[in-house]
Amino acid sequence: MTQQEFLNIIMPFKDKVFRLAKRLLVSQEEAEDATQEVILKLWKNKADISRYKNVEAFSMTMTKNFCLDRLKSKQAQNLKIVHNNYEDSNMSLQGRAELHDNLDWVHKIINQLPEQQKMVIQLRDIEQYDFDEIAKILDMKPTAVRVALSRARKTIRETLIKMHNYGITKY
């Protein structure tokens, strides 16, 4: 496999790998390192790439495992989960401020979710993977993915409702 063939396979989902790494590792630099590491591992095993049914799903699984290993390491004790790729340039300044505040609240709530629910939210609602792909990436059954997603969304929704009803400004 040539370098160009490899890049043609990898480039369409490289940003998804980065966003998952960013969700799990918070740091831009850590996420870039993780993305680079996953791509390097794929390059080293480029001869085996044709054997994988879904290289993208395999890459996402590699990313998840690499990031979770990083989070478990002593070097990563202060890392946390966030996500910052939402932006709409057609909004008014006030609309942008409100959206930013709401996203900040959602990020804070997501940070409180169990690890598995965080990853399911990332893969389904942000990366738009289907349930079967998420199940493969996270080594779960599709029904367990649906349950985790439902619980995560319910927690987020209920927390936001409580915050808005009670005028809570800190979480």
N, C-alpha and C positions, 0 to 999 in steps of 0.2 A: 504494500500500500504506500502510495506516495504521500508526501506532506500535504499536497493540495487535496487529495482524496480524503485524507484524515480531517483536514479543516472543513471540508464540505459536509462531513458527517457531524462534527462537533459544534461548529459555529451556530447553527440554528437554536441550540438549547443552552449555550454557554451562559447567557444572562440568567436563565432559570436556575442554573447551578449556583451562580453568584448570589441570587436573591435568597435561595434556601440557606446558603452559608451565612449570609448577612442576618437572616431571621434567627439563626441559631447562635451566631457568634457575636452579634452586635457591632463589632469593630469592622470598619471598612477594610483596614489592613488585614485583619484576620480572615475576613471573607475572601479577599483577593488571594491571600496565601492558600486558602482551602481550595478555591477554584483552580488555581495554578497546580496545586498538588493532584487534584482529581484528573485534570487534563494531562499532566505528566504521566500519571499511572496508566491512563488510557493510551497514551502515545507508546509507552514501553510495551504495552500488550496489544498493539495495533494489529498484530497478526491474528489475534483472537476475536477482534471486534465483529467480524462477519458471522461468528457463531451466536451472538446475542440477538434475540428476537427484537428487543427494543433497547437500543444503545442509550437513549435518553433516560428511560426508567432505570437502567443499570447505573448510569452516571449519577442520578439523583440518589439512589441507594448508597453509592460510594460516598457521595457528599454528606448524606445524613450520618453515615457511620464515622467518617473522618471528623465531622464537627462534634458529634457526641463524644468521641475519644478525646478531642481537644478540650471539651468542656469538663471532662473527667480529670484531665491532667492538672497538675499543680499550677502550671503556668496560666491556666484559664479560669482560675477561681473567681475572678471579678467580672467575667463576661456575662452578659444577659441577652435576652431575646427582644428584638425590635424589628420594625419594618418601615421604610420610608420611601416608597416609590409611587406615591399618589400625588398627582398634580394636574390641575386643569387651568390652562392659561386664559380661558374665556370668562372666568369668574370675577366678580367685583372684589375689591379689597376686603370688604366686610364678609363676603361669602367665603373667601379664602381663609380669613381668620377663624370663622366659625368651623369650617371644614378641618382646619389644622387642629383646633381645640378638640373637636370630636374625635379625630384620628388619634390625638394624644391620649384621650381617655380610653379608646379602644385598645391602643398599644399597652397602656398600663394594665388594663384588665387582662389582656392576652398574656402579659408577663406573669400573671398570677395563676394561669391555667396549668394543669399537669403537662409535662413534656410532650406526651403523645398527642394531646389535644392541640397543642401549639403547632406541631408539625402537620397535623391533619388540616387545620385552618389554613396554614401556609400553602400546602399543596393543592387543596380544593378551591378555596375562595380567592387565592391570589394567583397561583400558577395555573389554575383551571384544569388540573388532572382529573380524569374520571375515577370512579371508586375502585375499579379493578386495578388501575395503574397505582393508585395510592396503596392499595392492599399489598401489591408486590413490593413496592418501595419500602414500606414500613413492616413488611412481613406480618400482615394481619389479614383476617378474613374481611371481605367487603362489607358484611353486616356489622362487624366491629368498627370499621371505618365510619359507617353511617351513624352508629351510636355515638362514637367519640365526637364526630362533627356536630351532631345534634346537641349533645351535652355542652360542647364548647360554645355554640351559638346561643344556647339557652342561658348559660352563665353570663355571657357578654350582654345579651338583651336585658336580663333581669337586673344586672348591676347598673347598666345605663339608666334603666327606668327608675331604680331606687335613687340614683344620683340626681336625676332631673326632678323627681318628685320632692326630694328633700333639699335640693339646692346645694348639694355637696360640692365643694370646690377642691378638696384634697382627697386623694385615694391612696 
